[in-house]
Amino acid sequence: MIKDGKRAAINKLEGKILATPNLIESDKLDAAYVDAIRDGLSAYNQSKIGLPGGVPLVIAAEDPESGTIVGGLIGSTVHAVLYVEQLFVDDAHRGTGLGARVLAAGEEAARRRGCRTAVLWTATFQAPAFYERRGWEAFGEVECAPPGEKVIFLRRCL
């Protein structure tokens, strides 16, 4: 936990003197923190442009025999953009077309929500070619760990 001192700040909107908030660092996604940050940003965005904040999107791939989740997509749709946060297929199902089905299902769900664009990032040691074969194009990259690897940012028109 990081705590700042007891400094004061002036609220620019109302001219009130406020205590400077403490900064809390965590390696856990505490639901209260996440909800407060997401809800606050969503309310601000909606007040400025009339669009709601992000709506979660989950596509789960379930084994019909065991009920085990063997892959899926986690993302959100906001401002007519699909943000793919994670796409995963377990080792046993890689190369079977499941990843392509999951991605296509996410893209179709985003289209139904009015999205016109999709974005994601992947690392060079992950699956950039998988996305590129499905019409995604790179639009930026940054160095990452381990040395020599990169994070690649991709987009696709829906």
C-alpha atoms as an extended CHARMM CRD file, in Angstrom:
* protein
*
       158  EXT
         1         1  MET       CA              0.0000000000        0.0000000000        0.0000000000  PROA      1               0.0000000000
         2         2  ILE       CA              1.2450000000        3.4520000000       -0.9230000000  PROA      2               0.0000000000
         3         3  LYS       CA             -0.0620000000        6.3860000000        1.0670000000  PROA      3               0.0000000000
         4         4  ASP       CA              0.5050000000       10.0050000000        0.1910000000  PROA      4               0.0000000000
         5         5  GLY       CA              0.8560000000       12.6660000000        2.8370000000  PROA      5               0.0000000000
         6         6  LYS       CA             -1.9950000000       14.8560000000        4.0420000000  PROA      6               0.0000000000
         7         7  ARG       CA             -1.7560000000       17.4830000000        1.3250000000  PROA      7               0.0000000000
         8         8  ALA       CA             -4.7240000000       19.4940000000        0.2030000000  PROA      8               0.0000000000
         9         9  ALA       CA             -6.0240000000       19.9610000000       -3.3240000000  PROA      9               0.0000000000
        10        10  ILE       CA             -8.5510000000       22.4110000000       -4.6860000000  PROA      10              0.0000000000
        11        11  ASN       CA            -11.5310000000       20.9550000000       -6.5170000000  PROA      11              0.0000000000
        12        12  LYS       CA            -11.5010000000       22.8470000000       -9.8060000000  PROA      12              0.0000000000
        13        13  LEU       CA            -15.2210000000       22.3740000000      -10.3920000000  PROA      13              0.0000000000
        14        14  GLU       CA            -16.5470000000       23.5420000000       -7.0480000000  PROA      14              0.0000000000
        15        15  GLY       CA            -13.5840000000       25.4020000000       -5.5460000000  PROA      15              0.0000000000
        16        16  LYS       CA            -13.6370000000       23.2190000000       -2.4200000000  PROA      16              0.0000000000
        17        17  ILE       CA            -10.4700000000       22.2870000000       -0.5850000000  PROA      17              0.0000000000
        18        18  LEU       CA            -10.1030000000       18.5220000000       -0.5410000000  PROA      18              0.0000000000
        19        19  ALA       CA             -7.6860000000       16.2130000000        1.2460000000  PROA      19              0.0000000000
        20        20  THR       CA             -5.3820000000       14.5260000000       -1.2640000000  PROA      20              0.0000000000
        21        21  PRO       CA             -6.5360000000       10.9230000000       -1.7310000000  PROA      21              0.0000000000
        22        22  ASN       CA             -4.2970000000        8.0580000000       -0.6410000000  PROA      22              0.0000000000
        23        23  LEU       CA             -2.9590000000        5.8620000000       -3.4540000000  PROA      23              0.0000000000
        24        24  ILE       CA             -3.4410000000        2.1330000000       -2.8940000000  PROA      24              0.0000000000
        25        25  GLU       CA             -1.3860000000       -0.3460000000       -4.8980000000  PROA      25              0.0000000000
        26        26  SER       CA             -2.5190000000       -3.9470000000       -5.1640000000  PROA      26              0.0000000000
        27        27  ASP       CA             -1.8090000000       -7.0810000000       -7.1490000000  PROA      27              0.0000000000
        28        28  LYS       CA             -5.3990000000       -8.2720000000       -6.6300000000  PROA      28              0.0000000000
        29        29  LEU       CA             -8.4180000000       -7.2120000000       -8.6750000000  PROA      29              0.0000000000
        30        30  ASP       CA            -10.4630000000       -6.1250000000       -5.6830000000  PROA      30              0.0000000000
        31        31  ALA       CA            -14.0500000000       -5.9130000000       -6.9600000000  PROA      31              0.0000000000
        32        32  ALA       CA            -14.7510000000       -2.7080000000       -5.0240000000  PROA      32              0.0000000000
        33        33  TYR       CA            -11.7890000000       -0.9100000000       -6.5960000000  PROA      33              0.0000000000
        34        34  VAL       CA            -12.4630000000       -2.2520000000      -10.0960000000  PROA      34              0.0000000000
        35        35  ASP       CA            -16.1670000000       -1.3950000000       -9.9410000000  PROA      35              0.0000000000
        36        36  ALA       CA            -15.5180000000        2.1170000000       -8.5970000000  PROA      36              0.0000000000
        37        37  ILE       CA            -12.9760000000        2.8810000000      -11.3310000000  PROA      37              0.0000000000
        38        38  ARG       CA            -15.0410000000        1.3740000000      -14.1700000000  PROA      38              0.0000000000
        39        39  ASP       CA            -18.3000000000        2.9240000000      -12.9680000000  PROA      39              0.0000000000
        40        40  GLY       CA            -16.6830000000        6.3270000000      -12.5180000000  PROA      40              0.0000000000
        41        41  LEU       CA            -15.1680000000        6.3280000000      -15.9940000000  PROA      41              0.0000000000
        42        42  SER       CA            -18.4000000000        5.0320000000      -17.5120000000  PROA      42              0.0000000000
        43        43  ALA       CA            -20.4390000000        7.7980000000      -15.8870000000  PROA      43              0.0000000000
        44        44  TYR       CA            -17.9370000000       10.4350000000      -17.0270000000  PROA      44              0.0000000000
        45        45  ASN       CA            -17.9150000000        9.1290000000      -20.6070000000  PROA      45              0.0000000000
        46        46  GLN       CA            -21.6860000000        8.9560000000      -20.7240000000  PROA      46              0.0000000000
        47        47  SER       CA            -21.9530000000       12.5440000000      -19.4470000000  PROA      47              0.0000000000
        48        48  LYS       CA            -19.6110000000       13.7640000000      -22.1960000000  PROA      48              0.0000000000
        49        49  ILE       CA            -20.6700000000       11.7680000000      -25.2530000000  PROA      49              0.0000000000
        50        50  GLY       CA            -23.8910000000        9.9950000000      -24.3140000000  PROA      50              0.0000000000
        51        51  LEU       CA            -22.4730000000        6.5150000000      -24.7730000000  PROA      51              0.0000000000
        52        52  PRO       CA            -22.5150000000        3.9620000000      -21.9730000000  PROA      52              0.0000000000
        53        53  GLY       CA            -19.3290000000        2.4610000000      -20.6120000000  PROA      53              0.0000000000
        54        54  GLY       CA            -18.0270000000       -0.9390000000      -21.4930000000  PROA      54              0.0000000000
        55        55  VAL       CA            -20.2930000000       -3.9550000000      -21.5890000000  PROA      55              0.0000000000
        56        56  PRO       CA            -18.4690000000       -7.1960000000      -20.7620000000  PROA      56              0.0000000000
        57        57  LEU       CA            -18.3410000000       -9.9330000000      -23.3890000000  PROA      57              0.0000000000
        58        58  VAL       CA            -17.4900000000      -13.5440000000      -22.5870000000  PROA      58              0.0000000000
        59        59  ILE       CA            -17.5010000000      -16.4210000000      -25.0600000000  PROA      59              0.0000000000
        60        60  ALA       CA            -16.8280000000      -19.7030000000      -23.2310000000  PROA      60              0.0000000000
        61        61  ALA       CA            -16.0030000000      -22.9850000000      -25.0000000000  PROA      61              0.0000000000
        62        62  GLU       CA            -17.3330000000      -25.8420000000      -22.9000000000  PROA      62              0.0000000000
        63        63  ASP       CA            -16.5150000000      -29.5270000000      -23.3960000000  PROA      63              0.0000000000
        64        64  PRO       CA            -19.9370000000      -31.1650000000      -23.8750000000  PROA      64              0.0000000000
        65        65  GLU       CA            -18.9670000000      -34.3330000000      -21.9980000000  PROA      65              0.0000000000
        66        66  SER       CA            -17.1460000000      -32.9850000000      -18.9500000000  PROA      66              0.0000000000
        67        67  GLY       CA            -18.5690000000      -29.4600000000      -18.7660000000  PROA      67              0.0000000000
        68        68  THR       CA            -15.0020000000      -28.1690000000      -18.4620000000  PROA      68              0.0000000000
        69        69  ILE       CA            -14.2060000000      -24.8040000000      -20.0210000000  PROA      69              0.0000000000
        70        70  VAL       CA            -11.5190000000      -25.5330000000      -22.6130000000  PROA      70              0.0000000000
        71        71  GLY       CA            -11.1550000000      -22.0310000000      -24.0210000000  PROA      71              0.0000000000
        72        72  GLY       CA            -12.8340000000      -18.7520000000      -24.6170000000  PROA      72              0.0000000000
        73        73  LEU       CA            -12.6910000000      -15.0160000000      -25.0480000000  PROA      73              0.0000000000
        74        74  ILE       CA            -12.9450000000      -12.2530000000      -22.4710000000  PROA      74              0.0000000000
        75        75  GLY       CA            -13.4620000000       -8.7070000000      -23.6500000000  PROA      75              0.0000000000
        76        76  SER       CA            -15.8060000000       -5.7610000000      -23.6930000000  PROA      76              0.0000000000
        77        77  THR       CA            -17.6020000000       -3.5300000000      -26.1240000000  PROA      77              0.0000000000
        78        78  VAL       CA            -17.4570000000        0.2250000000      -25.6900000000  PROA      78              0.0000000000
        79        79  HSD       CA            -17.8390000000        3.1910000000      -28.0780000000  PROA      79              0.0000000000
        80        80  ALA       CA            -18.6130000000        0.7920000000      -30.9670000000  PROA      80              0.0000000000
        81        81  VAL       CA            -15.2840000000       -1.0260000000      -30.4370000000  PROA      81              0.0000000000
        82        82  LEU       CA            -14.6920000000       -4.6240000000      -29.3680000000  PROA      82              0.0000000000
        83        83  TYR       CA            -11.7220000000       -4.8840000000      -27.0130000000  PROA      83              0.0000000000
        84        84  VAL       CA            -10.4520000000       -8.4640000000      -26.8390000000  PROA      84              0.0000000000
        85        85  GLU       CA             -8.6600000000       -8.7760000000      -23.5100000000  PROA      85              0.0000000000
        86        86  GLN       CA             -7.9320000000      -12.5100000000      -23.5570000000  PROA      86              0.0000000000
        87        87  LEU       CA             -8.4360000000      -15.4280000000      -25.9180000000  PROA      87              0.0000000000
        88        88  PHE       CA             -7.4050000000      -18.8900000000      -24.7990000000  PROA      88              0.0000000000
        89        89  VAL       CA             -7.6820000000      -22.4600000000      -26.0850000000  PROA      89              0.0000000000
        90        90  ASP       CA             -6.2530000000      -25.3410000000      -24.0400000000  PROA      90              0.0000000000
        91        91  ASP       CA             -3.4820000000      -27.4900000000      -25.5100000000  PROA      91              0.0000000000
        92        92  ALA       CA             -5.7620000000      -30.4190000000      -26.3890000000  PROA      92              0.0000000000
        93        93  HSD       CA             -7.9950000000      -28.2210000000      -28.5700000000  PROA      93              0.0000000000
        94        94  ARG       CA             -5.3340000000      -26.1260000000      -30.3240000000  PROA      94              0.0000000000
        95        95  GLY       CA             -5.2430000000      -26.6900000000      -34.0590000000  PROA      95              0.0000000000
        96        96  THR       CA             -8.8710000000      -27.8940000000      -34.1610000000  PROA      96              0.0000000000
        97        97  GLY       CA            -10.4120000000      -24.6090000000      -35.2730000000  PROA      97              0.0000000000
        98        98  LEU       CA            -11.8260000000      -23.8570000000      -31.8270000000  PROA      98              0.0000000000
        99        99  GLY       CA             -9.8620000000      -20.6010000000      -31.4940000000  PROA      99              0.0000000000
       100       100  ALA       CA            -11.1920000000      -19.3930000000      -34.8350000000  PROA      100             0.0000000000
       101       101  ARG       CA            -14.7640000000      -20.2830000000      -33.7940000000  PROA      101             0.0000000000
       102       102  VAL       CA            -14.3950000000      -18.4540000000      -30.4740000000  PROA      102             0.0000000000
       103       103  LEU       CA            -12.9330000000      -15.3540000000      -32.1410000000  PROA      103             0.0000000000
       104       104  ALA       CA            -15.6290000000      -15.3550000000      -34.8380000000  PROA      104             0.0000000000
       105       105  ALA       CA            -18.3410000000      -15.6770000000      -32.1740000000  PROA      105             0.0000000000
       106       106  GLY       CA            -16.8720000000      -12.6930000000      -30.3060000000  PROA      106             0.0000000000
       107       107  GLU       CA            -16.7180000000      -10.6280000000      -33.4820000000  PROA      107             0.0000000000
       108       108  GLU       CA            -20.3250000000      -11.5220000000      -34.3610000000  PROA      108             0.0000000000
       109       109  ALA       CA            -21.5310000000      -10.6200000000      -30.8580000000  PROA      109             0.0000000000
       110       110  ALA       CA            -19.7210000000       -7.2740000000      -31.1880000000  PROA      110             0.0000000000
       111       111  ARG       CA            -21.3920000000       -6.6090000000      -34.5530000000  PROA      111             0.0000000000
       112       112  ARG       CA            -24.8020000000       -7.2490000000      -32.9710000000  PROA      112             0.0000000000
       113       113  ARG       CA            -23.8550000000       -4.6640000000      -30.3310000000  PROA      113             0.0000000000
       114       114  GLY       CA            -23.1120000000       -2.1100000000      -33.0510000000  PROA      114             0.0000000000
       115       115  CYS       CA            -19.3090000000       -2.3730000000      -33.0430000000  PROA      115             0.0000000000
       116       116  ARG       CA            -17.4830000000       -1.4630000000      -36.2300000000  PROA      116             0.0000000000
       117       117  THR       CA            -13.9140000000       -2.0980000000      -35.0630000000  PROA      117             0.0000000000
       118       118  ALA       CA            -12.0900000000       -4.6000000000      -32.8800000000  PROA      118             0.0000000000
       119       119  VAL       CA             -8.6920000000       -4.2580000000      -31.1840000000  PROA      119             0.0000000000
       120       120  LEU       CA             -6.4010000000       -6.5120000000      -29.1660000000  PROA      120             0.0000000000
       121       121  TRP       CA             -2.7830000000       -7.0900000000      -28.3360000000  PROA      121             0.0000000000
       122       122  THR       CA             -0.7530000000      -10.2740000000      -28.4390000000  PROA      122             0.0000000000
       123       123  ALA       CA              2.9140000000      -11.0740000000      -27.9440000000  PROA      123             0.0000000000
       124       124  THR       CA              5.2400000000      -12.3950000000      -30.6270000000  PROA      124             0.0000000000
       125       125  PHE       CA              5.5580000000      -15.6750000000      -28.6670000000  PROA      125             0.0000000000
       126       126  GLN       CA              1.7740000000      -16.0360000000      -28.5940000000  PROA      126             0.0000000000
       127       127  ALA       CA             -0.3410000000      -15.9450000000      -31.7570000000  PROA      127             0.0000000000
       128       128  PRO       CA             -0.0120000000      -12.8980000000      -34.0120000000  PROA      128             0.0000000000
       129       129  ALA       CA             -0.1950000000      -15.0610000000      -37.1670000000  PROA      129             0.0000000000
       130       130  PHE       CA             -3.4590000000      -16.6200000000      -35.9190000000  PROA      130             0.0000000000
       131       131  TYR       CA             -5.0990000000      -13.1900000000      -35.9030000000  PROA      131             0.0000000000
       132       132  GLU       CA             -3.5040000000      -12.0070000000      -39.1410000000  PROA      132             0.0000000000
       133       133  ARG       CA             -4.8930000000      -15.0950000000      -40.9660000000  PROA      133             0.0000000000
       134       134  ARG       CA             -8.3360000000      -13.9620000000      -39.8220000000  PROA      134             0.0000000000
       135       135  GLY       CA             -8.0910000000      -10.4380000000      -41.2270000000  PROA      135             0.0000000000
       136       136  TRP       CA             -6.5340000000       -8.6080000000      -38.2800000000  PROA      136             0.0000000000
       137       137  GLU       CA             -3.7790000000       -6.0970000000      -39.0620000000  PROA      137             0.0000000000
       138       138  ALA       CA             -0.9190000000       -4.8700000000      -36.8780000000  PROA      138             0.0000000000
       139       139  PHE       CA             -0.8610000000       -1.1490000000      -36.1490000000  PROA      139             0.0000000000
       140       140  GLY       CA              1.8400000000       -0.8960000000      -33.5170000000  PROA      140             0.0000000000
       141       141  GLU       CA              4.3010000000       -2.7650000000      -31.3600000000  PROA      141             0.0000000000
       142       142  VAL       CA              6.4610000000       -2.3270000000      -28.2630000000  PROA      142             0.0000000000
       143       143  GLU       CA              9.3630000000       -4.2710000000      -26.8090000000  PROA      143             0.0000000000
       144       144  CYS       CA              8.4950000000       -6.5950000000      -23.9330000000  PROA      144             0.0000000000
       145       145  ALA       CA              9.9950000000       -9.3690000000      -21.8320000000  PROA      145             0.0000000000
       146       146  PRO       CA             11.6710000000      -11.6910000000      -22.4420000000  PROA      146             0.0000000000
       147       147  PRO       CA             14.3260000000       -9.7980000000      -24.4140000000  PROA      147             0.0000000000
       148       148  GLY       CA             13.7100000000       -9.8460000000      -28.1430000000  PROA      148             0.0000000000
       149       149  GLU       CA              9.9500000000      -10.2920000000      -27.8510000000  PROA      149             0.0000000000
       150       150  LYS       CA              7.3240000000       -7.6650000000      -28.6900000000  PROA      150             0.0000000000
       151       151  VAL       CA              3.7250000000       -6.8630000000      -27.9080000000  PROA      151             0.0000000000
       152       152  ILE       CA              1.8180000000       -6.3670000000      -31.1540000000  PROA      152             0.0000000000
       153       153  PHE       CA             -1.3640000000       -4.2970000000      -31.3120000000  PROA      153             0.0000000000
       154       154  LEU       CA             -3.9040000000       -5.4900000000      -33.8930000000  PROA      154             0.0000000000
       155       155  ARG       CA             -7.2170000000       -4.2050000000      -35.2250000000  PROA      155             0.0000000000
       156       156  ARG       CA             -9.9470000000       -5.4160000000      -37.5030000000  PROA      156             0.0000000000
       157       157  CYS       CA            -12.9060000000       -3.7320000000      -39.1800000000  PROA      157             0.0000000000
       158       158  LEU       CA            -16.0610000000       -5.6380000000      -38.3340000000  PROA      158             0.0000000000
